[in-house]
């Protein structure tokens, strides 16, 4: 038995990238994480599957983030991680609505934030390209943090979906670090329409 992850919340984390190759002001990055209810000792009753609060935090000096947990959960084996990369200029909160699918299909849902709402896709986009930001390193760091923190995730079961600029970053990731994701789904464009 291990500690129970807080379900039905969005965990927002600020992390300092180790060995950061970027300007120091771009070495602190943010990502959002939702954990599926299968990890909880009780399942949703009347919850719509969307996070009902946002828990903000950062890495403590010893790397612990104990506010992920409360109580205990039973071993459920390996759960896949899905990284969802927003499009250029898109508020990452628009992606949170996919947390419902993460809960329904039992995967850990990760939404990295780009610098000024952009990712460096190698040959484009926004401030990250202009500043030469190493976004593939950021994705790798998140994956390693989660692997070290949770016994139920393994990097070889990581997947990426990206819209527009996020999809282009997945293409760049495939060139730079093909082992990062088992499969990727780049999608042209993005709509916030429901």
Number of C-alpha atoms within 10 A of each C-alpha: 8 13 15 16 23 20 26 23 20 24 22 19 19 16 20 17 18 11 8 15 13 15 10 10 7 16 19 16 19 19 19 23 23 27 26 25 22 20 23 20 12 10 12 13 7 6 11 12 21 19 19 12 11 14 15 12 16 17 14 10 7 6 12 11 14 13 12 19 14 14 12 14 17 13 12 10 10 13 20 20 27 21 25 26 29 28 27 20 15 21 15 19 13 12 17 20 15 15 26 19 14 23 24 12 14 17 23 22 24 28 24 23 24 28 20 13 18 25 32 25 24 20 11 16 20 18 16 21 18 11 13 17 24 19 26 20 18 24 21 17 16 20 22 14 13 18 15 13 15 12 14 17 21 17 17 14 16 21 18 23 20 24 22 18 29 30 26 24 28 31 19 18 23 16 11 13 14 13 14 21 23 12 16 20 15 19 15 13 14 14 9 9 5 4
